[in-house]
Amino acid sequence: MTAVTRCLAARNRGARNVARKMGLAAITAALAIALAGTASTQPPGAAETPRPTVPIKELMETTITDASNTIWGAYDPPASSEQWAAIERAALALIEAAKVNAVGGTGPMDGEWAKQPAWKPFNDAMLQASEAALAASRAKDHDALLAAGDALYPPCEGCHKLFNPGVVNQE
């Protein structure tokens, strides 16, 4: 191999190495740009908005009705730890149901209902009353539990009147 050939070969290897490095850099940059475009704007650990898996009607029938009736049914102070625990579970179920209910369900009108301005205040009031019931159950405070039940009824009744007339006061 002549000196010129060796020089050209070395230059080609150098050019290939530079091209390879530039290719890796270009790929790395492209991936960084792509990943930056899909990066979440939420802080680490923040949950995404839940996606509904059931219609609101089913959520009401399987969770909200039973849980709210448990809270409303505590006319007399619970006499045992088990009764307080049942109220606590009901309050927790309502809290979680309210979070799902906030985005609507999979029923035919659910998405439209959740977009209406009145939906959020009703749901927020249900959530606040449920949180108050949870605090009352954990403190074993019957008066606070009764107050939470009283606060729970108006948003339920109002929401039913506006979004699903005919089901108010039905068992």
Stockholm file with secondary structure:
# STOCKHOLM 1.0

chainA/1-171         MTAVTRCLAARNRGARNVARKMGLAAITAALAIALAGTASTQPPGAAETPRPTVPIKELMETTITDASNTIWGAYDPPASSEQWAAIERAALALIEAAKVNAVGGTGPMDGEWAKQPAWKPFNDAMLQASEAALAASRAKDHDALLAAGDALYPPCEGCHKLFNPGVVNQE
#=GR chainA/1-171 SS CCHHHHHHHHHHHHHHHHHHHHHHHHHHHHHHHHHHHHCCSSCTTCCCCCCCCSCHHHHIIIIIHHHHHHHHTCCSCCCSHHHHHHHHHHHHHHHHHHHHHTTCCSSTTHHHHHHSTTHHHHHHHHHHHHHHHHHHHHHTCHHHHHHHHHHHHHHHHHHHHHHSTTCTTCC
#=GC SS_cons         CCHHHHHHHHHHHHHHHHHHHHHHHHHHHHHHHHHHHHCCSSCTTCCCCCCCCSCHHHHIIIIIHHHHHHHHTCCSCCCSHHHHHHHHHHHHHHHHHHHHHTTCCSSTTHHHHHHSTTHHHHHHHHHHHHHHHHHHHHHTCHHHHHHHHHHHHHHHHHHHHHHSTTCTTCC
//
